[in-house]
Amino acid sequence: MTSIGKSLIGTALGAGMLALSSVGASAAIVCQGNVCWHTQERHAYPPEARVVIHEDDWRPGPRITFREHEGRGYWKGERWTEW
């Protein structure tokens, strides 16, 4: 096999690995009012949560506060509500 052939195979394998690694990434920023948090999975929030889901590259304004929390749920006032 020539060096050009090896290079093309290497490039194809690298592109395939990169494509597969980006398929599982579904991070997002979720906000309820002016409180936001990061999530690793996109959940189907209940309607009473009244949340807005932004892409991970969304940039918040100066009045946004971030509160992180583990698990599936949402902030409602000062309380984390799980479901």
Phi and psi in degrees as a GROMACS rama.xvg file:
@    title "Ramachandran Plot"
@    xaxis  label "Phi"
@    yaxis  label "Psi"
@TYPE xy
-79.4931  165.629  THR-2
-66.7704  -30.1175  SER-3
-67.2658  -41.8982  ILE-4
-63.2323  -43.1135  GLY-5
-63.5055  -39.5129  LYS-6
-64.5174  -42.6966  SER-7
-65.0814  -41.2106  LEU-8
-64.8126  -43.1016  ILE-9
-61.5662  -41.2717  GLY-10
-65.3213  -42.9043  THR-11
-64.3838  -42.3956  ALA-12
-64.8055  -41.8319  LEU-13
-63.1276  -42.8053  GLY-14
-65.5112  -38.3236  ALA-15
-64.5567  -42.4675  GLY-16
-63.8875  -41.7102  MET-17
-64.1715  -41.941  LEU-18
-64.1668  -42.4857  ALA-19
-67.8113  -35.1694  LEU-20
-71.6238  -26.3461  SER-21
-85.9206  -13.7823  SER-22
-66.1895  -39.2302  VAL-23
-79.4476  -11.3431  GLY-24
-78.4025  117.191  ALA-25
-138.774  34.5402  SER-26
-65.4023  151.161  ALA-27
-152.173  167.925  ALA-28
-114.265  126.572  ILE-29
-113.274  136.591  VAL-30
-128.453  143.24  CYS-31
-130.086  105.089  GLN-32
70.2952  -129.517  GLY-33
-101.647  16.3775  ASN-34
-108.753  126.87  VAL-35
-126.447  160.511  CYS-36
-152.008  158.533  TRP-37
-91.0739  144.907  HIS-38
-133.638  145.555  THR-39
-89.8938  -16.9156  GLN-40
-129.109  149.359  GLU-41
-89.2723  113.588  ARG-42
-97.5856  156.64  HIS-43
-91.8034  92.3983  ALA-44
-68.9496  145.536  TYR-45
-67.0426  152.075  PRO-46
-57.2552  -34.165  PRO-47
-69.1115  -11.8934  GLU-48
-70.5514  -31.9443  ALA-49
50.8124  51.6149  ARG-50
-101.679  159.368  VAL-51
-119.399  129.966  VAL-52
-103.812  125.694  ILE-53
-112.037  155.834  HIS-54
-64.9656  158.697  GLU-55
-63.8221  -21.9094  ASP-56
-90.8753  5.34746  ASP-57
-65.1656  139.328  TRP-58
-111.334  122.301  ARG-59
-76.2577  157.646  PRO-60
-81.4441  178.874  GLY-61
-68.9492  -20.2539  PRO-62
-91.9746  4.17061  ARG-63
-86.9949  134.343  ILE-64
-112.245  135.154  THR-65
-100.15  130.42  PHE-66
-129.319  117.402  ARG-67
-91.5642  149.539  GLU-68
-155.557  141.817  HIS-69
-81.2011  151.873  GLU-70
93.3774  178.166  GLY-71
-93.5374  122.023  ARG-72
172.238  -164.204  GLY-73
-156.539  156.903  TYR-74
-82.7806  133.891  TRP-75
-131.814  98.0906  LYS-76
69.2916  -125.711  GLY-77
-93.6668  0.316736  GLU-78
-111.702  137.167  ARG-79
-85.5204  123.738  TRP-80
-108.469  117.635  THR-81
-94.9543  154.287  GLU-82
